[in-house]
Amino acid sequence: MSSMIPPVYDTPVFRMACQQFDLVADFLDIPVNARDRLKLPKRSVSVAMPVRRDDGSTTVFMGYRVQHHLTLGPTKGGVRFHPEVTLGEVAALAMWMSWKCALTGLPYGGAKGGVTCNPRELSTGELERVTRRYTQELIPFIGPQIDIPAPDMGTNEQTMAWMMDTYSLQSGHCVPAVVTGKPVSLGGSLGRREATGRGVAYLVSRAMDTIGIPANGATAVVQGYGNVGSIAASTMARQGIKIIAVSDAVGGLYNAKGIDLAKLDEHVAKTKSVVGFDGGEAITNEQLLLTPCDILVPAALERQITVENASKIQCRILAEGANGPTTPEADAIIAQRPEIFVIPDILCNAGGVIVSYFEWVQDLQSFFWDEGEVMSKLYRILEQSFMQTVNFAKKRKVSMRFAALSLGIQRVHEAKTIRGLFP
């Protein structure tokens, strides 16, 4: 049974997150009177941010932060700079973060933030002013024991350094634990930048073991050649997998013999896009998703695999590097295709938040680990979460997505029930 979605969140992506939740809540027999408490965000902040531009004019940007639940600890989640950021999108991403943190056993609720802007059209100085203004507006709502932001689409280590500095200036002392994904020189963790992509590649390898695909000779297609997609691609390539197609927001390229990723990375560093690289033929994002391959990694925006293309994708493993890339309607179609092994987003891309958790722990104790220790701990948690999800799916005869969401939602529900409802 689904309740009405508050108009402030009512967007396609939030409706999608609620639809997923409602299906799992029915399956788990969660009492109706507990559902809105689990589903609706605890706190949402919307800020208008006037920022001086390089030409002397002023632009008012909209910024958002949503904290989904505070039951298991402080909230955790990325900050996205993108032209299409809305409060509803941020709320959906915060909800998925909640289930992801619970699935992997982290002591966090989910959060997400964003600024509606196009970072490609802003100078470095303008980006800094946007970031600092956004942080300043959020100071009452963030902190090492309240809500810990991290990088997401359109943001990076530099963004986090500006956020940490702004918060620390207000506090009167250095507070590295207020954000994660920082430069290592400012208290960031070794391996954090690569964590999500490496996690995707690790779980792809486990899925290949599970369904019996040898790495040598296997082919992969990556939609979204950003931080996650590029690192997942290079890590898979080192495992012997051939990367035959990649794309970004501008376009894509295909080479049946395999793309030379080292040369592609040089091209991307110069041009900021995969488009124009001479080591493959140009294809569209739509063509890329339908390219025959062993492994398809959607690592771009939400809602890319839809009812229109779900029956046409040609892969054995669907590894969701992005958040919410598959709509519920597409999910129903893929569920009827047993040849496709799905690694759902809340498991597949959890490497980033797991190593963010390690960074937070290291900052709080001012004691840092080497990269080997970070990666070893990451793979241990991913392995445990993968096996729990596979076993739940087999035992209860449900899809991998249903299994992962069920484990996450059930843990948050149990925690809320045990803590009780304050009068």
LUMTIGU-721496 format. One record per residue (C-alpha): residue number from 1; x, y, z. Coordinates in pm, 1 decimal. Layout:
BEGIN
- NUM	X	Y	Z
...
***
This chain:
BEGIN
- 1	0.0	0.0	0.0
- 2	153.3	334.5	-101.5
- 3	81.1	670.6	57.7
- 4	63.9	1006.8	-110.6
- 5	399.9	1161.4	-204.4
- 6	440.0	1516.1	-65.1
- 7	434.2	1759.8	-363.2
- 8	776.4	1900.5	-264.7
- 9	941.1	1565.6	-355.6
- 10	711.4	1462.0	-640.5
- 11	950.2	1387.3	-928.1
- 12	987.1	1075.0	-1146.9
- 13	1300.8	961.5	-962.6
- 14	1146.5	1001.2	-613.4
- 15	832.9	817.9	-728.9
- 16	1063.9	542.1	-855.3
- 17	1240.6	512.6	-516.0
- 18	900.0	501.8	-340.7
- 19	774.2	237.7	-583.5
- 20	1076.4	18.7	-503.8
- 21	1019.6	71.5	-130.8
- 22	645.4	-9.0	-150.8
- 23	709.5	-339.3	-331.7
- 24	965.4	-446.2	-70.1
- 25	749.0	-325.2	221.3
- 26	463.6	-544.2	90.5
- 27	702.0	-840.0	59.1
- 28	838.4	-788.7	413.8
- 29	490.2	-725.9	560.4
- 30	603.0	-398.4	715.8
- 31	305.2	-251.5	906.1
- 32	129.2	23.4	710.0
- 33	165.3	274.5	995.4
- 34	546.7	228.9	989.3
- 35	591.5	287.4	617.5
- 36	577.0	666.0	586.3
- 37	818.4	692.8	878.1
- 38	1063.5	470.8	689.6
- 39	1010.4	629.5	350.3
- 40	978.8	1006.3	395.8
- 41	1295.1	1210.5	456.9
- 42	1353.7	1325.3	813.9
- 43	1487.1	1666.7	713.9
- 44	1512.9	1866.6	390.2
- 45	1694.9	2196.4	345.8
- 46	1650.5	2421.5	43.1
- 47	1870.1	2732.3	11.1
- 48	1887.8	3022.1	-234.8
- 49	2254.6	3111.4	-283.3
- 50	2352.1	3446.2	-438.7
- 51	2700.8	3412.0	-589.4
- 52	2913.9	3684.4	-752.6
- 53	3025.7	3583.5	-1101.4
- 54	3362.1	3665.9	-1259.5
- 55	3201.0	3939.6	-1474.3
- 56	3067.8	4116.6	-1164.0
- 57	2706.3	3998.5	-1204.8
- 58	2519.8	3794.4	-940.9
- 59	2346.9	3459.4	-998.6
- 60	2117.3	3298.4	-740.6
- 61	2173.2	2921.6	-740.8
- 62	1944.1	2673.4	-565.0
- 63	2106.0	2429.3	-321.7
- 64	1955.2	2129.0	-142.9
- 65	2039.4	1881.7	131.6
- 66	1815.3	1591.7	234.7
- 67	1876.5	1375.0	543.4
- 68	1666.1	1061.5	508.3
- 69	1688.0	907.0	856.6
- 70	1898.5	953.1	1170.2
- 71	1818.0	621.4	1338.5
- 72	2154.7	443.8	1302.8
- 73	2389.9	740.8	1333.7
- 74	2474.4	1057.9	1140.7
- 75	2367.1	1080.8	778.5
- 76	2607.0	1031.3	488.4
- 77	2591.1	1114.1	121.4
- 78	2732.1	1297.3	-176.6
- 79	2692.1	1649.9	-310.8
- 80	2598.3	1675.2	-678.7
- 81	2656.6	1979.7	-903.7
- 82	2434.4	1928.4	-1209.2
- 83	2189.1	2141.2	-1412.8
- 84	1898.8	1903.1	-1343.1
- 85	1935.2	1873.2	-964.4
- 86	1596.0	1898.7	-788.5
- 87	1482.4	1842.2	-430.8
- 88	1292.2	1530.6	-539.4
- 89	1600.2	1379.1	-707.0
- 90	1813.9	1452.3	-400.0
- 91	1547.5	1295.3	-173.4
- 92	1543.3	977.2	-383.5
- 93	1923.8	952.0	-374.5
- 94	1915.3	1002.8	4.7
- 95	1664.2	717.9	38.9
- 96	1883.5	482.8	-167.0
- 97	2181.8	584.3	47.9
- 98	1987.5	475.6	357.0
- 99	1930.7	125.6	221.4
- 100	2291.4	109.3	93.2
- 101	2443.3	200.3	431.2
- 102	2217.1	-48.0	611.6
- 103	2290.8	-325.4	359.1
- 104	2667.0	-284.7	408.9
- 105	2639.8	-248.4	788.5
- 106	2756.7	113.9	815.5
- 107	2639.5	322.0	1117.0
- 108	2476.0	587.6	898.9
- 109	2146.6	709.5	764.0
- 110	2133.1	823.4	403.6
- 111	2171.7	1182.0	287.2
- 112	2230.3	1362.0	-40.8
- 113	2286.9	1717.8	-151.2
- 114	2314.6	1919.2	-465.3
- 115	2333.1	2253.3	-638.2
- 116	2141.3	2322.1	-959.1
- 117	2425.1	2443.3	-1182.0
- 118	2643.9	2333.4	-1471.1
- 119	2997.6	2300.3	-1331.5
- 120	3141.1	2291.1	-1687.2
- 121	3017.7	2648.3	-1737.0
- 122	3167.1	2784.6	-1412.9
- 123	3525.4	2903.3	-1363.8
- 124	3734.0	2762.9	-1078.2
- 125	3673.0	3082.4	-880.8
- 126	3296.9	3062.9	-938.6
- 127	3292.2	2695.0	-836.6
- 128	3474.9	2784.1	-515.7
- 129	3227.9	3063.5	-436.4
- 130	2927.5	2836.0	-506.6
- 131	3076.7	2562.6	-285.0
- 132	3162.8	2793.1	3.5
- 133	2822.2	2963.5	-6.8
- 134	2646.4	2623.6	-12.4
- 135	2853.5	2503.8	286.0
- 136	2793.9	2825.1	480.6
- 137	2417.0	2789.7	436.9
- 138	2430.4	2427.4	558.5
- 139	2652.3	2479.0	865.7
- 140	2363.9	2433.0	1116.8
- 141	2273.8	2100.9	951.9
- 142	2609.8	1928.3	887.6
- 143	2893.8	1808.1	1111.6
- 144	3093.1	1492.7	1196.8
- 145	2809.3	1361.8	1418.8
- 146	2517.6	1507.9	1217.6
- 147	2569.6	1474.5	840.5
- 148	2892.1	1412.0	648.5
- 149	2892.0	1519.3	278.6
- 150	3113.2	1360.8	8.5
- 151	3177.0	1408.6	-365.8
- 152	2924.2	1300.5	-627.9
- 153	2856.6	1390.1	-989.9
- 154	3017.8	1723.5	-1079.9
- 155	3215.2	1751.8	-753.3
- 156	3557.0	1620.0	-647.3
- 157	3837.3	1634.2	-389.0
- 158	3880.0	2008.5	-441.2
- 159	3509.8	2068.3	-368.0
- 160	3545.5	1876.9	-41.7
- 161	3858.3	2074.3	53.2
- 162	3660.4	2400.7	12.7
- 163	3370.0	2258.0	215.8
- 164	3600.5	2143.9	497.0
- 165	3780.2	2478.9	503.3
- 166	3454.3	2678.5	517.5
- 167	3317.1	2464.2	801.1
- 168	3650.2	2472.1	990.0
- 169	3675.1	2854.2	968.4
- 170	3330.7	2875.6	1129.0
- 171	3428.7	2624.5	1401.8
- 172	3757.1	2796.8	1483.3
- 173	3960.5	2478.4	1441.1
- 174	4030.1	2217.6	1174.1
- 175	3743.3	1966.3	1138.4
- 176	3854.7	1709.7	877.8
- 177	3573.8	1463.5	966.2
- 178	3299.3	1699.7	840.0
- 179	3339.0	1570.2	482.0
- 180	3491.7	1267.0	311.9
- 181	3651.1	1233.2	-29.6
- 182	3906.4	1502.1	61.0
- 183	4264.0	1521.2	-71.2
- 184	4488.2	1283.1	127.3
- 185	4697.5	1581.7	240.7
- 186	4392.3	1718.6	427.2
- 187	4291.7	1396.3	600.4
- 188	4148.3	1208.2	305.4
- 189	4179.5	831.6	286.0
- 190	4411.2	648.3	49.9
- 191	4197.4	462.7	-204.5
- 192	3886.4	681.0	-158.3
- 193	3883.3	830.7	-509.2
- 194	3912.6	484.9	-667.5
- 195	3686.7	304.1	-419.2
- 196	3353.9	309.0	-607.8
- 197	3502.5	200.8	-942.0
- 198	3720.3	-68.3	-782.4
- 199	3417.8	-192.0	-588.4
- 200	3217.7	-222.1	-911.9
- 201	3501.0	-422.1	-1072.4
- 202	3535.1	-647.1	-763.9
- 203	3163.9	-730.6	-767.4
- 204	3170.8	-788.2	-1145.0
- 205	3449.0	-1040.2	-1082.5
- 206	3239.3	-1211.6	-809.8
- 207	2936.3	-1221.2	-1039.9
- 208	3150.9	-1378.4	-1314.5
- 209	3263.6	-1644.8	-1066.6
- 210	2900.7	-1703.2	-966.3
- 211	2766.3	-1759.0	-1318.3
- 212	3086.3	-1904.0	-1468.3
- 213	3219.1	-1643.1	-1712.9
- 214	3599.5	-1646.0	-1746.3
- 215	3758.8	-1297.8	-1734.7
- 216	3987.5	-1360.0	-2031.2
- 217	3798.2	-1278.6	-2346.6
- 218	3499.6	-1128.1	-2163.3
- 219	3373.4	-792.8	-2295.7
- 220	3241.7	-488.6	-2107.7
- 221	3053.0	-170.3	-2197.9
- 222	3062.7	133.2	-1966.2
- 223	2805.7	413.6	-1980.5
- 224	2941.7	720.6	-1802.4
- 225	3320.8	752.9	-1827.4
- 226	3358.8	970.5	-1518.0
- 227	3533.3	887.2	-1192.0
- 228	3336.3	565.4	-1132.1
- 229	3314.9	444.4	-1491.7
- 230	3677.5	510.4	-1584.7
- 231	3819.7	338.7	-1274.0
- 232	3579.6	44.5	-1308.9
- 233	3689.3	12.4	-1675.0
- 234	4064.2	23.6	-1603.3
- 235	4028.8	-220.6	-1309.3
- 236	3825.3	-465.2	-1522.0
- 237	4081.8	-431.5	-1802.9
- 238	4357.8	-533.5	-1560.4
- 239	4152.1	-845.0	-1480.9
- 240	4163.6	-939.3	-1851.7
- 241	3822.2	-801.5	-1953.8
- 242	3808.9	-620.2	-2289.9
- 243	3638.7	-277.6	-2277.4
- 244	3462.2	-243.0	-2615.6
- 245	3247.1	70.2	-2565.6
- 246	3236.0	374.7	-2336.4
- 247	3038.0	698.7	-2327.4
- 248	2989.8	1025.3	-2141.5
- 249	2723.0	1298.0	-2145.4
- 250	2835.6	1418.1	-2490.7
- 251	2861.1	1086.5	-2679.9
- 252	3029.1	747.8	-2698.3
- 253	3271.1	526.2	-2887.2
- 254	3296.0	160.5	-2983.4
- 255	3586.1	-65.3	-3079.3
- 256	3520.1	-439.2	-3111.4
- 257	3891.8	-512.9	-3059.3
- 258	3899.2	-325.0	-2729.4
- 259	3963.3	39.7	-2645.3
- 260	4313.7	149.8	-2543.3
- 261	4219.3	301.5	-2206.7
- 262	4559.8	462.7	-2139.0
- 263	4536.1	661.3	-2464.3
- 264	4167.4	735.2	-2401.1
- 265	4250.4	874.9	-2055.5
- 266	4508.9	1107.9	-2213.8
- 267	4245.3	1225.7	-2462.7
- 268	3985.7	1281.9	-2186.7
- 269	4238.7	1476.3	-1976.0
- 270	4291.6	1713.7	-2269.4
- 271	3937.2	1744.7	-2408.5
- 272	3717.0	1658.7	-2104.6
- 273	3523.2	1404.6	-2318.0
- 274	3560.9	1065.3	-2486.0
- 275	3419.8	1219.4	-2805.9
- 276	3675.7	1268.2	-3083.8
- 277	3905.7	985.8	-2966.2
- 278	4047.6	813.2	-3275.0
- 279	4064.8	467.9	-3114.9
- 280	3700.9	379.8	-3185.7
- 281	3394.2	469.5	-3390.8
- 282	3133.9	716.9	-3259.7
- 283	2810.5	576.2	-3115.5
- 284	2522.4	728.4	-2919.0
- 285	2437.6	648.9	-2556.8
- 286	2125.5	466.7	-2680.1
- 287	2335.6	243.8	-2909.1
- 288	2587.1	185.2	-2632.1
- 289	2325.3	40.3	-2394.7
- 290	2218.0	-210.0	-2661.7
- 291	2572.8	-320.5	-2756.6
- 292	2618.9	-699.9	-2716.6
- 293	2863.1	-765.5	-2428.9
- 294	2921.5	-981.4	-2122.0
- 295	2915.0	-692.6	-1873.2
- 296	2711.4	-371.3	-1900.0
- 297	2800.6	-98.9	-1647.9
- 298	2556.7	194.8	-1639.9
- 299	2760.8	451.2	-1441.0
- 300	2586.8	774.0	-1546.3
- 301	2249.0	919.4	-1444.0
- 302	1929.3	758.3	-1310.9
- 303	1656.7	598.9	-1526.7
- 304	1873.3	491.5	-1823.8
- 305	1736.8	137.4	-1860.1
- 306	1365.7	177.7	-1922.0
- 307	1063.5	-13.6	-2044.8
- 308	1169.9	86.8	-2401.5
- 309	1516.2	-74.9	-2396.6
- 310	1508.3	-335.8	-2114.5
- 311	1409.0	-619.4	-2347.5
- 312	1684.5	-523.3	-2594.2
- 313	1994.1	-500.4	-2375.1
- 314	2237.0	-782.6	-2455.0
- 315	2456.4	-856.8	-2152.9
- 316	2508.6	-1137.3	-1901.8
- 317	2591.6	-910.7	-1605.5
- 318	2425.4	-573.9	-1537.8
- 319	2651.1	-392.0	-1289.3
- 320	2483.8	-71.2	-1171.8
- 321	2762.3	178.0	-1106.1
- 322	2507.4	464.9	-1106.6
- 323	2223.9	520.8	-860.4
- 324	1881.9	414.7	-988.5
- 325	1979.3	346.3	-1352.7
- 326	1698.8	89.1	-1399.5
- 327	1332.3	187.2	-1365.2
- 328	1091.5	-48.0	-1179.6
- 329	908.9	-117.3	-1508.3
- 330	1240.4	-214.7	-1671.8
- 331	1321.0	-424.8	-1365.4
- 332	1006.2	-631.3	-1419.4
- 333	1120.9	-705.5	-1776.5
- 334	1476.2	-794.7	-1668.7
- 335	1334.9	-1023.5	-1396.4
- 336	1188.1	-1231.5	-1682.3
- 337	1536.6	-1264.7	-1834.4
- 338	1720.0	-1517.2	-1613.5
- 339	2030.2	-1497.8	-1836.8
- 340	2103.8	-1150.4	-1689.8
- 341	2269.3	-1137.7	-1345.6
- 342	2196.7	-798.2	-1185.5
- 343	2432.1	-638.5	-932.1
- 344	2191.4	-374.3	-795.0
- 345	2304.9	-16.7	-741.5
- 346	2286.8	-12.9	-359.7
- 347	2536.4	-301.5	-358.1
- 348	2732.7	-237.3	-678.7
- 349	2838.4	122.1	-609.5
- 350	2868.3	91.4	-229.7
- 351	3250.8	102.6	-240.5
- 352	3249.0	482.5	-224.2
- 353	3046.2	513.3	94.3
- 354	3233.4	223.3	257.6
- 355	3571.0	394.2	209.2
- 356	3411.3	727.8	304.1
- 357	3321.0	556.7	632.4
- 358	3685.2	447.2	670.0
- 359	3797.8	805.5	602.8
- 360	3558.5	939.8	868.3
- 361	3683.7	683.5	1121.9
- 362	4047.8	770.2	1042.2
- 363	3976.3	1143.4	1080.0
- 364	3796.8	1096.7	1412.5
- 365	4087.6	900.5	1560.3
- 366	4365.5	1091.7	1374.4
- 367	4519.3	756.8	1283.0
- 368	4555.3	665.9	916.0
- 369	4581.5	334.1	730.5
- 370	4783.6	241.5	423.9
- 371	4605.2	173.9	94.8
- 372	4641.6	-202.9	125.4
- 373	4455.8	-201.3	457.2
- 374	4181.5	22.9	316.4
- 375	4127.2	-200.7	11.2
- 376	4139.4	-520.7	214.1
- 377	3869.5	-389.1	451.0
- 378	3663.1	-265.8	153.2
- 379	3666.3	-601.0	-25.2
- 380	3580.4	-784.3	299.1
- 381	3263.6	-575.5	345.7
- 382	3167.9	-603.1	-22.9
- 383	3218.3	-980.4	-13.5
- 384	3000.2	-1017.1	296.1
- 385	2726.2	-794.5	147.9
- 386	2740.2	-975.5	-187.6
- 387	2706.4	-1319.8	-28.5
- 388	2421.8	-1208.0	200.4
- 389	2236.6	-1068.0	-101.7
- 390	2295.6	-1377.6	-318.8
- 391	2187.2	-1609.2	-35.6
- 392	1873.8	-1404.3	41.1
- 393	1779.9	-1400.1	-330.1
- 394	1819.0	-1778.9	-353.8
- 395	1643.6	-1857.3	-25.9
- 396	1346.0	-1626.7	-82.4
- 397	1339.1	-1676.9	-462.7
- 398	1354.6	-1305.0	-540.1
- 399	1572.7	-1086.2	-763.9
- 400	1909.4	-952.7	-651.6
- 401	1765.3	-599.6	-631.2
- 402	1474.2	-717.6	-418.4
- 403	1715.9	-906.1	-193.4
- 404	1950.0	-608.4	-145.8
- 405	1664.7	-364.0	-80.6
- 406	1495.9	-610.4	156.7
- 407	1812.3	-649.6	365.7
- 408	1865.8	-272.3	384.9
- 409	1505.0	-173.4	453.1
- 410	1454.2	-451.7	709.3
- 411	1758.7	-336.7	910.1
- 412	1638.6	25.5	922.7
- 413	1285.5	-89.2	1012.7
- 414	1417.7	-306.8	1296.8
- 415	1632.1	-21.7	1430.7
- 416	1337.5	221.9	1426.6
- 417	1115.4	-36.2	1598.9
- 418	1371.9	-103.3	1873.4
- 419	1435.1	267.2	1934.2
- 420	1060.8	330.3	1951.4
- 421	858.1	639.7	1874.3
- 422	916.9	945.4	2092.1
- 423	580.7	1063.1	2238.2
***
